[in-house]
Amino acid sequence: RFEGGLAALRETLLDLLPEQSAQIVQTTRADREALGVGPELAQASSLMNEMFAALDIVDVATNSEAVQTRVAQFYFGLQETLELTWLRDQIIALPRDNRWQALSRASLRDGLYEDQARLTHTVLDAVDTDEDVNTAIERWRVAHWDDIARFEQMLAEVMSGPTPDLAVLSVCTGEFRSLCQLR
């Protein structure tokens, strides 16, 4: 089910990422090559997080009428706009010293991916088929300004404080989940 879509995304993913994310991938790849990792493996491993998201992108494209590259642009555009990479990185950094911590962390991470896919599908359904991605995301932001501002304010507060723990990140993902229910 995913094979063809994943193969296509693997070839074009770097071009579909927002500039900031693409720069991180390129820096990671260069760092790995400097350590002696071959170019192909360095490229593949530097795209690992984005390729995990590719499963959701292929799924959204399969379940909507949108072209896969457009789904990817919306997926990553929303990710960058809402600082979801930072949120995901904080979740991944949570301790997993025991089974319950590992399960909690995995649940939060998987839920965030699931919610991001749901939001991508929702926003795609709300825009014109050939509307520019950035314009469409901005129009969605304006239409839901109060809810998005509340999420962004909370996230800014968390980002400026000490390293967030499971409780804080649970609240953040819960607030994000409420954004995903907006139409």
C-alpha positions, 0 to 999 in steps of 0.5 A: 500500500505504501511502497510506491508513494514512499519510493516517490517521496524518498526521491523528492522529499528534500525538495518538498521540505520547508527551507529551515527543515531542508537546511537541518537535513543537509547539515546533518547529512554533511556532518555524517559524511564528515564522520566517514558515512557514505553519501547515500547512507548519510542522505537516507539517515538524515531524512529518517524523521521526515520519512517516518512522516511520509507514511502519514503523507501517503495515507492522507494522499490515498484518502483524499483527492490531493496529489501526494506532493501537495499533501507533503507541502501542506504537512511540512508547512503546517509542521513548520508554522506551528513549531511541531518539529520542536514539540516532536523533538521534546517528546522524543527527548523524554526519558524512557528509563522504564516501560511506562515512560517508554510507552507514554513517550511513544503514545505522545509521539504517535498521537502527534503524528496522527493529529498532524496527519488529521490536520493536514487532511482537514486543511487540504479539504478547506482550500482550493485545489490550486491555491498556494500552500503558504497562502492557504495555510495563512488563510486557515490561520486567520480563520482560526486565529483565536485557537491558534494564538492560544496554542502558539502562546502556550507553546512559546511559554513552554519553549522559553521555560525549562525542559518540558516534562511528560505532563507539560508535553501532554498538555501541549499535544492535547491543545494541538489535538483541539486545533485538529478538530477545527473545520 
